[in-house]
Amino acid sequence: MKKIFIVASLILAFATAKAQSEVGGFSVRPMVGMNIGMMTNADDSDPRIGFVVGTELEYQATDLLGLSAGLLYSQQGCKVDDNGTLKLDYINIPLLANVYVAKGFAVKLGLQPGFLINDKAKASDSGVSVEAGLGDLSKNFVLSVPVGISYEFSNIQLDARYNWGVTHALSAGGESSNSSAFMITVGYKFNL
């Protein structure tokens, strides 16, 4: 019985040690992490720290190229002054080319449509907190260009991306701002 357990453990360890999917194979990767959200043209603003959670599906087209699509809930926006926060939360759909430059190490580039699901400005002063929707100031659709890297080992993937906002997320008083975010996630890759 002990020998069967040892052999089964070795087979399992060998099977999970392979990070990259086989050519023509699919994998799904649930992931969780944090965003550091920023807004352009937002004077005296600081990044908003939020979380990101979702999943990505990848098709391994060749040994060097994987194509992925995902669905992510992403908290973005910025902090304004010492007591205010601009909250812009999106459902993002990253469409990425993953170029594997070394075993388990990929460079990522693509497009990411984002759909606004929550837009609020929150301010507090002297213990009083006020929160209001942004209405027509915020845009329901944004587009960004994700650029990043990832490393996989034993099906665990560490991913770091910068999502460069290329369309306006807010427009007010003749000024427009784009929403960008630096994203760090950890995920587990299941080969299908």
C-alpha positions as CSV (number, residue, x, y, z in Angstrom):
1,M,0.0,0.0,0.0
2,K,2.9,2.3,0.9
3,K,4.5,1.7,-2.5
4,I,1.2,2.5,-4.4
5,F,0.9,5.8,-2.5
6,I,4.5,6.7,-3.3
7,V,4.1,5.9,-7.0
8,A,0.8,7.8,-7.2
9,S,2.4,10.8,-5.5
10,L,5.4,10.8,-7.9
11,I,3.0,10.6,-10.9
12,L,0.9,13.4,-9.5
13,A,4.0,15.6,-8.9
14,F,5.3,14.9,-12.4
15,A,2.0,15.7,-14.0
16,T,1.6,19.0,-12.1
17,A,5.2,20.1,-12.6
18,K,4.5,20.9,-16.3
19,A,3.5,24.6,-16.4
20,Q,2.7,25.1,-20.1
21,S,-0.2,23.4,-21.8
22,E,0.4,21.1,-24.8
23,V,0.1,22.6,-28.3
24,G,-3.6,22.5,-29.2
25,G,-4.6,22.2,-25.5
26,F,-6.8,24.5,-23.4
27,S,-6.4,25.6,-19.8
28,V,-8.5,27.6,-17.4
29,R,-7.0,29.8,-14.7
30,P,-8.9,31.3,-11.8
31,M,-7.0,34.2,-10.4
32,V,-7.1,36.8,-7.6
33,G,-5.0,39.8,-6.9
34,M,-4.8,43.6,-6.5
35,N,-5.0,46.6,-8.6
36,I,-3.3,50.0,-8.3
37,G,-5.7,52.2,-10.1
38,M,-4.8,55.7,-11.5
39,M,-6.6,58.4,-13.5
40,T,-4.9,60.8,-16.0
41,N,-5.7,64.5,-15.6
42,A,-6.6,64.0,-11.9
43,D,-4.5,66.7,-10.2
44,D,-3.4,65.9,-6.7
45,S,-4.7,62.3,-6.9
46,D,-3.2,59.1,-5.5
47,P,-3.7,55.6,-6.7
48,R,-6.6,53.6,-5.4
49,I,-5.8,50.1,-4.2
50,G,-8.5,47.6,-5.1
51,F,-8.8,43.9,-5.8
52,V,-9.3,42.0,-9.0
53,V,-10.8,38.5,-9.3
54,G,-11.8,36.3,-12.3
55,T,-10.7,33.7,-14.7
56,E,-8.9,33.3,-18.0
57,L,-9.1,30.6,-20.7
58,E,-6.0,30.0,-22.8
59,Y,-5.5,28.1,-26.0
60,Q,-1.9,27.0,-26.6
61,A,-1.6,27.6,-30.4
62,T,2.2,26.8,-30.7
63,D,5.1,26.1,-28.3
64,L,5.7,29.8,-28.2
65,L,2.2,31.3,-28.5
66,G,-0.9,31.1,-26.3
67,L,-4.1,33.0,-26.9
68,S,-6.3,33.9,-23.9
69,A,-9.6,35.5,-23.0
70,G,-10.8,36.4,-19.6
71,L,-13.5,37.8,-17.4
72,L,-12.3,39.9,-14.5
73,Y,-14.0,42.1,-11.8
74,S,-11.6,45.0,-11.3
75,Q,-11.7,47.9,-8.8
76,Q,-10.1,51.0,-10.3
77,G,-10.2,54.8,-9.9
78,C,-8.2,57.0,-7.6
79,K,-8.0,58.7,-4.3
80,V,-8.6,62.5,-4.3
81,D,-7.2,64.7,-1.6
82,D,-6.9,63.0,1.9
83,N,-10.6,62.2,2.3
84,G,-12.0,61.3,-1.1
85,T,-12.1,58.3,-3.3
86,L,-13.3,58.0,-6.9
87,K,-14.5,54.4,-7.4
88,L,-14.7,53.0,-10.9
89,D,-15.4,49.2,-10.9
90,Y,-15.4,47.3,-14.2
91,I,-16.0,43.9,-15.7
92,N,-12.9,43.6,-18.0
93,I,-12.4,41.1,-20.8
94,P,-8.7,40.8,-21.5
95,L,-7.9,39.3,-24.9
96,L,-4.2,38.5,-24.9
97,A,-1.4,37.0,-26.9
98,N,1.0,35.2,-24.5
99,V,4.5,34.8,-26.0
100,Y,6.5,32.2,-24.1
101,V,10.1,33.4,-24.3
102,A,11.4,30.7,-21.9
103,K,9.9,27.7,-20.1
104,G,7.0,29.0,-18.0
105,F,7.8,32.7,-18.7
106,A,5.5,34.7,-21.0
107,V,5.2,38.2,-22.3
108,K,1.6,39.4,-22.7
109,L,0.0,42.0,-25.0
110,G,-3.5,42.6,-26.1
111,L,-6.8,44.6,-25.9
112,Q,-9.2,44.8,-23.0
113,P,-12.7,46.1,-23.3
114,G,-14.1,47.2,-19.9
115,F,-17.8,47.6,-18.9
116,L,-18.5,50.0,-16.0
117,I,-20.6,48.4,-13.2
118,N,-20.1,50.8,-10.3
119,D,-19.2,54.5,-10.3
120,K,-19.2,56.5,-7.1
121,A,-17.4,59.4,-5.5
122,K,-17.0,59.1,-1.8
123,A,-15.9,61.9,0.6
124,S,-15.6,62.1,4.3
125,D,-14.9,65.1,6.6
126,S,-15.1,65.4,10.4
127,G,-16.7,61.9,10.7
128,V,-19.4,62.6,8.1
129,S,-19.2,60.4,5.0
130,V,-21.0,61.1,1.7
131,E,-21.2,58.8,-1.4
132,A,-22.8,59.7,-4.7
133,G,-23.0,58.2,-8.2
134,L,-21.2,60.0,-11.0
135,G,-24.1,59.8,-13.6
136,D,-23.2,61.1,-17.0
137,L,-19.7,62.0,-16.0
138,S,-18.5,58.4,-16.3
139,K,-18.3,56.3,-19.5
140,N,-20.0,52.9,-19.6
141,F,-17.4,51.4,-21.9
142,V,-13.6,51.8,-21.8
143,L,-10.8,50.2,-23.8
144,S,-7.3,49.5,-22.5
145,V,-4.1,47.9,-23.7
146,P,-2.7,45.3,-21.3
147,V,1.0,44.8,-21.3
148,G,2.7,42.4,-18.9
149,I,4.6,39.3,-17.9
150,S,3.8,36.0,-16.2
151,Y,5.7,33.1,-14.7
152,E,4.3,29.6,-14.2
153,F,5.6,26.9,-12.0
154,S,3.7,23.7,-10.9
155,N,0.5,25.2,-12.4
156,I,0.7,28.3,-10.2
157,Q,1.0,31.5,-12.3
158,L,2.2,34.9,-11.1
159,D,1.1,37.7,-13.4
160,A,1.9,41.4,-13.5
161,R,0.3,43.7,-16.0
162,Y,-0.1,47.4,-16.7
163,N,-3.5,48.1,-18.3
164,W,-3.0,51.4,-20.2
165,G,-6.4,53.2,-20.6
166,V,-6.7,54.5,-24.2
167,T,-10.3,55.8,-24.0
168,H,-11.9,58.3,-21.7
169,A,-13.4,57.0,-18.4
170,L,-14.6,60.4,-17.1
171,S,-15.5,63.7,-18.8
172,A,-16.3,66.8,-16.7
173,G,-15.9,70.5,-17.3
174,G,-14.1,70.1,-20.7
175,E,-11.5,67.7,-19.0
176,S,-11.3,64.0,-19.8
177,S,-9.5,61.3,-17.8
178,N,-8.5,57.8,-18.7
179,S,-8.4,55.0,-16.2
180,S,-5.3,52.8,-16.0
181,A,-4.2,50.1,-13.5
182,F,-1.2,48.1,-12.5
183,M,-2.4,44.6,-11.7
184,I,-0.7,41.8,-9.8
185,T,-2.4,38.4,-9.6
186,V,-1.8,34.8,-8.6
187,G,-3.7,32.0,-10.3
188,Y,-3.9,28.2,-10.6
189,K,-3.8,26.7,-14.1
190,F,-6.1,23.7,-14.8
191,N,-5.3,21.9,-18.1
192,L,-8.4,20.8,-19.9
